[in-house]
Amino acid sequence: MGLCESQEVKDQKEINRRIDKYTFKYIVYELRVYDVGGQRSERRKWIHCFDDVNALIFVVAVSEYDQTLREDNKTNRLTEALELYDGIIASKFFEKSSIILFLNKKDLFEVKIKKVSLNVCFPNYKGKTIIICLVIL
């Protein structure tokens, strides 16, 4: 099966166009979690979710280092995610918030990295692939 036919590509066809809210009770606390779409066209919907945020979990699919955005088919997905992350951590909305960078899809990354070099996303990268696989938990 080629990379274009992989389960990863099939799973990514549906775009999250909503803001999903989940509420959890923990001891005496009420935790509200908002799942927002990551596509450029969906980002404008985020702003009203940022009032009084205690923590932000920023999720990046590390396996997408060789893929481009749906919006322009030129911009690398991982590069875009890291630039967005840089902008978010510098935002006034999160000055007092804890921020967690969560790299997911490690299983897909481990398969893909054997076939596609990190140089696709990071042209100056000269390290060994095995080190990267061990660092990402």
C-alpha positions, 0 to 999 in steps of 0.5 A: 500500500502506498502512502497515498492509500494509507489509513492516515490519508483516509482518516484525514478526509473529514475536516473538523468545522465545529468547536466541540465542547466537553465538560468534565467534573474533577473533585470540586472542579469543572473542566471545560475542554474545547476542540477547535478546527486547525485549518486556516479557515476555521481559526477565526472561530477560536477567539471567543474560546480564549477568555480566561483559559487556564491551559492549552493543549496544542496537538500536532500530527508529527506524521504529517511532516511530508504533507501540505495543507489542504488550503494551498497545497504548497505549505508544509503541514508541520511547518505551518503547525509550528509557526501557529504554535509560535504565534499562540504561545506569544499571544496575550490570550495565553500569558497566564496559561500553561501550554502543552505541545502534544505530538500525536500519530507517533505510530504513523510517524515511525512507519513513514520515517523509514521511507520519507526523510525529515529533510522534506520538512527540515532541509538542514537536518543532518541527524539520525532518524533513530534519535528522533523516533526515541525522543517522541513519546 
